[in-house]
Amino acid sequence: MTTPANTADLVRAAEHAAGLLAALGIPCDTESTAATPRRMAKALAELTAGVCLDPARHLAVTFPPEGERAGLIAAVDVPFTALCEHHMLPFTGRATVAYLPAPGARIVGLSKLARLVQEFAARPQVQERLGQQVVDALGAHLDIQGAACLIRSQHACMTARGARAHGAAMVTSHLTGALHAAPARRAEVLALAPPPA
């Protein structure tokens, strides 16, 4: 994913990063740290590049179904990194994205499901919203009977500071339509949940 920020924006961001580090008493005056503010600004720009993107655009290219009644379609264990919007610390994890096409409906390539997760993740984010954004996009752009997004991740704001709950994971699930209402379909989806790392 490319960084949308232009050179002038990155220069200004690096100046602010230098001010933030100085205010925290962190000197950037050695050969090793002189470029730290610039690197910090560049890294944050990369991790938030999704703010300028419409991830749902990946759902515009579809293919004809292989049969009249398609079964569940899922991309399992999609890796992602996001920044918690409360602390601007990373949370990393894996997502399972699934949808059940309507009879005879067109389908999208599996890579598009991974891109959907990764681009929604590439912005200041909370895990609960991330899962909801994914299922909302699937429901808005595809002819489906239901969608699901299951996420398991570790949040640095909980493991590296604050509670320091090392190894704790957060698990969220968003299911819509038949994947929420039909017990057999719900069980089929939940069986695909990302396993503990």
N, C-alpha and C positions, 0 to 999 in steps of 0.2 A: 504494500500500500504506500503510495507516495505521499509526501508531506505537502499540504496545500499552502503553507505559509511562504510568502515571498522573502527575499533576502532582507529587505528593510524591516519586515515584521520580526524576523529572527534576530536581527541586530538589536532591535528595541527590547525584545523578550530577554535576550542575553544580558542587557543592561539592568533590567529589573531583577533577573536571577542573581546577578552580582550584588545588587542592593539587598536582596533577601538574605543571601548567605552572609554578607557583612553584618546585617542586623542581628543575625543569630550568632555572631562571633566566630564565623568560619572564614579564615583568611584564604584568599585565592591568589597568593603572591609568590608562589614557588613555581619552578619550571613544570612540576607535575600538575599543579592546580590552576595555572593561569587560564587555561582554556575550559575549565570546568563550567563556568556560567554559560558559555556557548554550547557546550555539549549537553548541559541540562536543558536548555531551551530547545535544542534540536530533538532530544529524546522526548520531551513533552509534546512537541509538535507532531512527532511520529505517532505517539500513543493516543493522540486526540484527532488524528487526521479524518476520522469518520464524521466529525461535526459538519464538514463541507460536502458530504456524500449522501446520496439517497440509496441506501442498501437495497430497497425494493426494486431498483432498476434491473437487478439480476433475474427477477422473475418474469421479465418481459419476453424472453426467448423460451418458447415451449416446443414440445415434440408431441406427435400423435401417440395415443396410448397403444400398448402392445396387445390389448384385449379389451373387451367391453367392460369387464369388471376388474379394475386394478386393485391389488391388495395394498397393504400399508407400505409406504415408501419412507425410508428413514436414512439419515446420515448420522452415524453413531460415533461418539468420542471425538467431536470436533474441538480442537484446542483453541483457546482464546486467552487474551490478556486485556484487561480493562483497568481504568483508573477509577477508584471509588471517589465519587464527587464530594464526599464529606471531608476526606483527608488528603485527596490526591495521591493516595498510595495504591499500588497495584493489587488486583485480585486476578488470579489465574485459575483456569479450570478447563472443564470439558463439558460440551453440550451434546445432547441428542435432539435432533430436530426431525419430526415426522409429520406426514400428512396422509390423509385418505382421500384420494381423488373421487369426485362424483363419477357415476357410471358414464363411460365414454369421454371423460374430460381429458384435456391435454395435460402433460406433465413437464416438469423442469429437470434439468440435469442435476445430479447429486452435488456437484461442485458449487452450484448456486446456493444450496442450503448452507454449506460451509461459509461461503462469502457473506451471506445474510447475517450469520452469527458474528463473524469477525468484524464486519463493518459497523454493526450496531454496537459492538463492544468497544470500538475505537473512538470513544468519546467519554467525557466525564459521565459516569454511569452508576447505577445500582443494579444488583443482580435481579431483583424482582421486576424492574422495568425492562431489562434486557430480554427476559423470557417473554414478557407480554408483547414487546415490540415485534419479536420474531413471529409469534402466532398471529398477531394482528396483520402483519404484512402478508403472510400466507393466505389468510382469509380474505383480504382485500384484493389480491391480484391473481388468485387461482380459483378454479371451480372445484371446491373440496367439500367433503362431508365433515371434516374436523382436522385440527392441527394440534401439535404438542411441541413443547420445548422443555426439556429436563436438563437442569444444570447442577453440577457439583463443582465448587471452587473453594479456594483458600484465600482469605482476605488478610493482607498485611496489616491493615488497620486493627485487626483483632489478634493476629499472631505475633507481630513484631513490636507492638506497642499496646498501651491500654491493658486489656485483660491478659495479654501474652499467652493466649490459649493455643500453644504450639500444637500443630497437627489437627486442630478443629477445622471442620469443613462446613460450608453452608450449602444446603440442598433446596432447590426450588423446582416446582413443576407448574406448568401452564398447559391446560388441556381444554380444547373447545369442541363443540359439536358432538359427533358420534364417539370421538376419542375420550370424551368426558362422560357422556350419558350412557353408553353401552358398556356394561361391566366386562364383557369378554374383550372388547377393543381396548378398554382402559387397562386391563391386566396385560394385554399384549404390548402396549406402549411402555408401561411402567417396568416391564421386564428388561427393557433396553436401557434403563437408566445408567448413567456413567458410574463405573465402579470406583471404590476408594482408590486413591493413588498408591 
